[in-house]
Amino acid sequence: MLFISVSLTGCTFLFDEAHGYRGPVEITIKTEDGSIPQFPFLIDTGYAEPGGHGGSGHERGYDYLKLAYAGKVVTLPRERLDLLQPNAYAMVHFVVRHPNYHIQTLSVGLGPIDADDPHKLTITVKPFEDMMQVIAERAEVHKVNRMQFQPDSREYKSADYNYRRVRYVLGRAIHSQIDKTRDVYLPELPLTL
């Protein structure tokens, strides 16, 4: 007679209460210049299951829109995510928007966590004016380079192309900031502000 004994002492994940759950997530927004704007930031979150063969996947959860003031903690709830592998890390994307600040994107892998032990994140945002200044300075460098060459030379055409490209990037950044403020940020502000 053969007697086989199996011990499950090492398999604590089978009974883990955090199995499949992510969050809560505590987010603090910090401004790079140290200022505290009057109006709140908008935090947009989402988790997407990766697709095969480099596909972008599709939304699976953790989809929240929250308003948060700089320096104040905002808490996103704990949620059970529909993961292919329940105890794997879930890549959650955070997008922070504000009319006066550059759109900041952060992707964080969140592992399973108990309800009493939140993930803590600090997201630092850069003033939009500073970002525009950096791009404008790049354009000025290409403009100066362009003036050092003969107008029909290859070097002139290359510097002119780089100057026009950087100016285009600056215009697109301004256009995108206006569009995102109008279409995404403003509709989420409460009427009482």
ABEGO torsion letter per residue (X at the ends): XBBBBBBAAABAAAABAABGBBOBBBBBBBBAAGBBBABBBBBBBBBBBBBBGGBAEBBAEGBBBBBBBBGBBBBBBBBBBBBABAABBBBBBBBBBBAABBBBBBBBBBBBBBAABBBBBBBBBBBAAAAAAAAAAAAAAAAAAAAABBAABAAAAAAAAAAAAAAAAAAAAAAAAAAAAAAAAAAABBAAX
